[in-house]
Amino acid sequence: MALKLLVSLGIWPQLTASQACHEAVKDAVAASAAGAEAAEEGSGGQQLLQVTSREIYHPRLNSSGAVEAILHAVNSTNAKAMVEVNATPLNTNLQFIHVPCTFGHTVEEAGVGQLDVLKISAILASDLEMLWANKAAAFATLNSVKGEGGMLWGELNPDLQAVSSETGCNLYYTPPSMWPKDVQERQLQGKQLFSMLRDPYDRMANEFRMQCQGIDSAFELLTRPAVSLREGHLEREGAEYLKYYLTCDVNGYLQSELTKYVAGDRYRGNCHLLPSAEYASSPFGEVEWVDERGIPESFNDFMTSKNASPRMKASLHNFECNDVSAWSLTEKTKKLIRQVYAEDFKLACKVFGHCDDHEMYCHENIENMCGSRPAK
């Protein structure tokens, strides 16, 4: 019964807001909480879940896959470890700015603590509460399961799930300088802003892979087809684009999308094509960048420097078109990337010393992220 409910959540047009569904999810949260408390009593109360190897699963072009992607992240857990809790007061004034396709889901997961059944149930319950316009309940549900020193970031922050009137994108993917004033004041004032800076070639190759999976925002159960329908960009679901997805034609896809971007359609695809540099500032301060090339260590070192508890112990990464990477890009595609992301290349040089805008990069320490790379 519970599984049928969860799968049904991925098909928003058919979703009926019933109190029975809501109670079923709430029961799942309560049952998971009881199990978690029992486990803590048996292990001294210091156990945190550490995920060391997993991928999210999504049947290609299946609208219910966003739910299955989250569930598989839990089901594929294959390791646990004991973690000592930092006894000093923890910094909870960090605000993550989610540039699309920069391992943002992984960062958001770290903010609440590694995913387990209790947290997954709470995320799904909060999605229902937001569907019924009960933001306060969604905040309460998510705050009840975040770990010590945890923070609700990006998609897991109910304040940021609204659609921007300026960009047409969800606020969590919209540059913070363009958020509504009241949201800026609640979510940015007094906060230390940070974001992940990813190599543009690597980012765009994996942006394509993400689109092939049909997922836009996994924690909010938002699919690519739903975004295309919302924006009126149905060509992304037409025969030409479906061929890109099914044949792993990264160059065909990026040339089509970036050409439209250059022509002025900058916010298409839920702002997934916007340069990172556009997220760099807000009315309440500048963003501090974390080098995405160095994850998980770069993220964890940053958290340590801020006396914050979140830790990245695994990565939620792409799993379709595993042979696609920056090395798959043709010169025509790379030229477009250098044009659109010129400021990102300059930013990476200024902040991290990555100054070769022709360098190809991939994550050797993460499975299936370096397909087509020449042998060393």
Summary of the structure (lengths in Angstrom):
residues: 376
radius of gyration: 20.0
end to end distance: 50.9
largest distance: 60.3
contacts: 1197
relative contact order: 0.14
helix: 51%
strand: 7%
